[in-house]
Amino acid sequence: MGRDVNQSEETANDELGNWSLNGKTILITGGTGSFGKAMVATICKRWKPRRLVIFSRDEMKQYEMEQLYPVVRYPFLRYFIGDVRSLERLEMAMQDVDYVIHAAALKHVPIAEYNPFECIQTNIIGAQNVVQAALHAKVKRVVALSTDKAVSPINLYGASKLAAEKVFVAANNLAGKLPTRFSIVRYGNVLGSRGSVLPFFRRLIAEGADHLPVTDPRMTRFWITLPGGVAFVLQAMAHMTGGEIYVPRIPSMRIPDLARAMAPDLPIKVVGIRPGEKLHEVLITDSEAPHTFRVESTGDYVIMPSFKGWTPAKPEVEGGALQPVPEGFCYTSDQNDQWLDEPGLQRFLAEEQF
């Protein structure tokens, strides 16, 4: 597994070893979102799958994505309209599927607070539907995307993702003799994804704003790029044995530093922390430390399941042994040993287009 937020494609390929998606069938829920589009781009560039199913509920996003990745050019693509709230539709979409990447979710904190049961329907009941459909279709591996907001949650979005993590880990109990295994990738904010602060700041700058709003000058966040997130999910899928929560070693950045890096000449206005928002984020708590291991070769982390209703094997880790983390270990954005500074972010912004 890779830890570099801007790791090269060559490095990512090395960490996948001989694992390949050639000839496989993959389904991505939420496949027309920021992550889904980046994953589709990576798979189309690297491999020749038998089928790649893009499962999402938005007709317009599917149409727009098909203009970028037409079936005429990529005959293995399938654009499948459906909602994770529908078990029947998921079961239909997962027929003969080898791997599932579950990225569909309602992610906006204020919207989830205002529409709580809609969040629950998609993020929790939708997760259970993905589990049931995968078991019914005898899918081999399922990787679900989670977030730092699922750790010690203080808002409904985070709580729903925590519940989804529990659903996916416990799903390994249900597999029995079936080949299906479930694991999770948990990481921080994705630079450039819809709803993140980076495109928000970009829009304000383009509109000629006279300042950039920052909720609190002390605020820190974990950051990962879309390519980094895609690479880490693929590495988790290649090495998983079931029940693991994979956490990448990624840098933190202070939000005021991000604002200054994007617009050095604009003043910053402190607007106050919003409801349901943390000052700092957590990726691993001290309560999870007894089950957490560090991959020596990369610095990434693997949280093994604490509830052993089945017998999970040790994660398959190529090129690096697992070492238990120290007692009381906690991985937080303000106590991180990796920081994304202003010059580093400037280099990234100059090279990457979202």
C-alpha positions in Angstrom: 0.0 0.0 0.0 1.2 3.5 -0.9 1.6 6.5 1.4 2.6 9.2 -1.0 -0.2 11.7 -1.6 1.3 12.4 -5.0 2.7 9.0 -5.8 3.6 8.2 -9.4 1.7 5.7 -11.4 4.9 3.7 -11.7 5.2 3.5 -7.9 1.5 2.5 -7.6 2.0 -0.2 -10.2 5.0 -1.6 -8.3 2.9 -1.8 -5.1 0.2 -3.8 -7.0 2.7 -6.5 -7.9 1.3 -9.0 -10.3 -2.3 -8.2 -9.4 -4.4 -7.2 -12.4 -7.9 -6.4 -13.4 -7.4 -7.7 -16.9 -10.4 -10.0 -17.8 -12.2 -9.1 -14.6 -15.6 -7.5 -14.1 -15.7 -4.5 -11.7 -18.7 -2.5 -10.5 -18.3 0.9 -9.0 -21.2 2.3 -7.0 -21.3 6.1 -7.2 -19.3 5.7 -10.4 -20.1 9.1 -11.8 -18.7 11.0 -8.7 -15.3 12.5 -8.4 -13.7 9.3 -7.1 -15.6 7.1 -9.5 -14.5 9.1 -12.6 -10.9 9.0 -11.4 -11.1 5.2 -10.8 -12.7 4.6 -14.2 -9.9 6.7 -15.9 -7.2 4.7 -14.1 -8.8 1.3 -15.0 -9.3 2.3 -18.6 -5.6 3.4 -18.8 -4.0 0.4 -17.1 -6.1 -2.7 -17.8 -8.6 -4.4 -20.2 -11.4 -5.6 -17.9 -14.1 -7.9 -19.2 -16.7 -5.4 -18.0 -16.5 -2.2 -16.0 -20.0 -1.3 -14.6 -20.6 2.4 -13.7 -23.5 2.3 -11.2 -25.1 5.6 -10.2 -28.5 7.2 -10.0 -28.0 10.5 -12.0 -29.0 10.2 -15.6 -27.3 13.5 -16.6 -24.0 12.5 -15.0 -24.0 9.2 -16.7 -24.7 11.0 -20.1 -21.8 13.4 -19.5 -19.4 10.7 -18.4 -20.3 8.7 -21.5 -19.1 11.6 -23.6 -15.7 11.3 -22.0 -15.6 7.6 -22.0 -17.8 6.4 -24.9 -18.6 2.7 -25.2 -17.5 2.8 -28.8 -14.0 3.4 -27.6 -14.2 1.4 -24.4 -16.5 -1.5 -25.3 -16.1 -3.0 -21.8 -17.9 -0.1 -20.1 -21.5 -0.4 -18.9 -23.5 2.6 -17.8 -26.0 1.2 -15.3 -28.6 3.6 -13.7 -29.5 2.5 -10.2 -29.6 3.5 -6.6 -27.9 1.6 -3.7 -31.2 2.0 -1.9 -32.6 -0.7 -4.3 -31.5 -4.2 -3.4 -33.2 -5.6 -6.5 -31.3 -3.2 -8.8 -28.0 -3.9 -7.1 -28.5 -7.7 -7.5 -29.2 -7.2 -11.2 -26.1 -5.1 -11.7 -23.8 -7.4 -9.8 -24.5 -10.5 -11.8 -21.1 -12.1 -12.8 -19.2 -9.3 -11.0 -15.7 -10.1 -9.5 -15.0 -6.9 -7.6 -17.1 -4.1 -6.2 -15.9 -0.7 -5.1 -18.5 1.0 -3.0 -18.2 4.8 -3.3 -21.8 5.9 -3.3 -22.8 8.1 -0.4 -24.5 11.2 0.7 -21.4 13.2 1.9 -22.4 16.8 2.7 -22.6 17.4 6.5 -25.2 20.2 6.6 -27.5 18.4 4.0 -27.3 15.2 6.0 -28.2 17.1 9.2 -31.3 18.6 7.5 -32.3 15.3 5.8 -31.3 12.7 8.3 -33.3 9.7 7.1 -32.2 10.3 3.5 -28.6 10.0 4.7 -29.4 6.9 6.7 -31.2 5.3 3.7 -28.2 5.8 1.4 -25.2 5.4 3.7 -26.4 2.7 6.0 -29.3 0.8 4.4 -27.5 1.2 1.0 -24.4 -0.3 2.6 -26.4 -3.3 3.8 -27.9 -3.7 0.3 -24.5 -3.7 -1.3 -23.5 -6.5 1.2 -26.6 -8.6 0.4 -26.3 -8.2 -3.3 -22.6 -9.0 -3.3 -23.2 -12.2 -1.3 -26.1 -13.2 -3.6 -23.9 -12.7 -6.7 -20.9 -14.4 -5.1 -18.7 -11.3 -5.7 -15.1 -12.1 -4.7 -14.0 -8.8 -3.1 -15.8 -5.6 -1.9 -13.9 -2.5 -0.9 -16.0 0.3 0.7 -14.9 3.9 1.0 -15.0 5.5 4.4 -13.8 8.8 5.9 -12.0 10.3 8.9 -15.4 11.7 9.9 -16.5 8.2 10.8 -14.0 8.2 13.7 -15.5 9.6 16.9 -18.3 11.2 14.8 -20.0 14.4 15.9 -22.4 14.7 12.9 -24.8 12.4 11.2 -22.7 11.9 8.1 -19.8 10.6 10.2 -22.1 8.5 12.3 -23.7 6.9 9.2 -20.2 6.1 7.8 -19.2 4.5 11.1 -22.3 2.4 10.9 -21.5 1.5 7.3 -18.0 0.4 8.4 -19.5 -1.9 11.0 -21.9 -3.3 8.4 -19.0 -4.1 6.0 -16.7 -5.6 8.6 -19.4 -7.8 10.1 -20.5 -8.9 6.6 -17.5 -11.3 6.6 -19.5 -13.3 9.2 -22.3 -13.9 6.6 -20.1 -15.2 3.8 -19.6 -18.7 5.2 -18.2 -20.8 2.4 -18.9 -18.1 -0.2 -15.8 -16.5 -1.7 -17.0 -12.9 -0.9 -14.8 -10.8 1.4 -15.4 -7.2 2.6 -12.8 -4.6 3.6 -12.7 -0.8 4.0 -10.5 2.1 3.1 -10.7 5.0 5.4 -9.0 8.3 4.5 -9.2 12.1 4.8 -10.4 14.9 2.6 -9.8 14.5 -1.2 -8.2 17.6 -2.8 -10.4 18.8 -5.6 -13.4 16.5 -5.1 -16.8 18.1 -5.3 -17.8 19.7 -1.9 -14.2 20.0 -0.7 -12.8 23.4 0.3 -10.4 23.6 -2.7 -13.0 24.1 -5.5 -14.9 26.3 -3.1 -11.9 28.6 -2.7 -11.3 28.4 -6.5 -14.8 29.6 -7.2 -14.6 32.5 -4.8 -11.2 33.6 -6.4 -12.7 33.3 -9.9 -15.7 35.4 -8.8 -13.4 38.2 -7.6 -13.9 37.7 -3.8 -12.2 40.2 -1.6 -11.3 37.6 1.1 -11.4 33.9 1.7 -13.5 32.6 4.7 -11.8 30.3 7.2 -13.8 28.8 10.0 -10.9 28.6 12.5 -7.2 29.5 12.1 -6.2 26.4 14.1 -8.1 24.0 11.9 -6.2 21.1 10.3 -7.3 18.4 7.9 -5.8 15.2 6.4 -5.4 15.5 2.6 -5.2 13.0 -0.2 -5.3 13.5 -4.0 -7.8 11.7 -6.2 -5.0 9.7 -7.9 -3.6 8.8 -4.4 -7.0 7.7 -3.2 -7.6 5.6 -6.3 -4.1 4.0 -6.0 -4.7 3.2 -2.3 -8.1 1.6 -2.9 -6.6 -0.6 -5.7 -3.8 -1.6 -3.4 -6.3 -2.5 -0.6 -8.3 -4.6 -3.0 -5.2 -6.4 -4.2 -4.0 -7.3 -0.6 -7.2 -7.7 1.4 -8.3 -10.9 3.1 -11.5 -9.6 4.7 -12.4 -7.4 7.6 -9.5 -5.0 7.5 -9.7 -1.2 7.6 -6.9 0.3 5.6 -5.7 3.8 6.5 -3.0 5.6 4.4 -0.2 7.7 5.8 -1.1 11.1 4.3 -0.1 14.6 5.1 -2.1 17.2 7.1 -2.5 20.9 6.2 -3.8 23.9 8.1 -6.7 25.5 6.4 -5.3 29.0 6.5 -2.1 27.7 4.8 -4.3 26.3 2.1 -6.1 29.6 1.6 -2.8 31.5 1.5 -1.3 29.1 -1.0 -4.3 29.5 -3.3 -4.6 33.3 -3.0 -1.5 34.9 -1.4 -2.9 38.4 -1.9 -6.3 37.9 -0.4 -7.0 38.4 3.3 -8.5 35.6 5.4 -11.7 36.2 7.3 -12.4 34.0 10.3 -16.1 33.1 10.2 -16.4 30.6 13.1 -16.6 26.8 13.2 -19.8 25.4 11.8 -22.2 23.0 13.5 -21.0 19.4 13.2 -17.4 20.4 12.3 -14.3 19.4 14.2 -11.2 21.5 14.7 -9.0 18.5 13.8 -9.8 15.1 12.3 -8.9 11.6 13.5 -8.1 8.6 11.3 -7.2 6.1 14.1 -8.3 6.4 17.8 -6.4 5.1 20.7 -9.2 2.6 21.2 -8.4 1.1 17.8 -4.6 1.0 18.6 -4.6 -2.5 20.0 -5.8 -3.8 16.7 -3.7 -1.5 14.5 -0.6 -2.5 12.6 1.9 -0.4 10.6 3.2 -1.6 7.3 7.0 -1.1 7.6 7.6 -0.6 3.9 5.1 2.2 3.4 4.1 3.6 6.8 0.4 2.9 6.1 -1.8 1.3 8.7 -4.1 -1.7 8.8 -6.8 -2.0 11.5 -7.8 -5.6 12.1 -11.3 -6.5 13.2 -11.8 -6.5 17.0 -14.9 -8.7 16.7 -13.8 -12.1 15.4 -17.0 -13.9 14.6 -15.0 -15.4 11.8 -11.3 -16.1 11.6 -9.7 -13.2 9.6 -6.3 -14.0 8.1 -3.4 -11.6 8.3 -3.5 -9.0 5.5 -1.5 -9.8 2.5 1.3 -7.3 2.5 3.9 -7.5 -0.2 7.3 -6.1 0.6 6.8 -5.1 4.2 6.1 -6.7 7.6 3.3 -5.6 9.9 4.3 -4.1 13.2 1.8 -3.3 16.0 1.5 0.4 16.8 2.5 1.6 20.3 0.0 1.5 23.2 -2.2 4.6 23.2 -1.4 5.4 19.5 -3.7 8.0 17.9 -3.5 9.3 14.3 -4.9 12.9 14.2 -4.5 15.7 11.7 -2.9 18.1 14.2 -0.4 15.5 15.6 0.7 14.2 12.2 4.4 13.8 11.3 3.7 14.7 7.6 2.6 18.1 6.6 1.7 19.6 3.2 3.3 23.0 3.2 2.5 26.0 0.9 5.2 25.3 -1.6 4.2 21.7 -1.8 0.6 22.5 -2.4 1.6 25.1 -5.0 3.6 22.5 -6.9 0.6 20.2 -6.7 -1.9 22.8 -7.9 0.4 23.7 -10.8 0.6 20.0 -11.9 -2.9 18.8 -11.3 -6.2 19.8 -12.9 -9.5 18.7 -11.4 
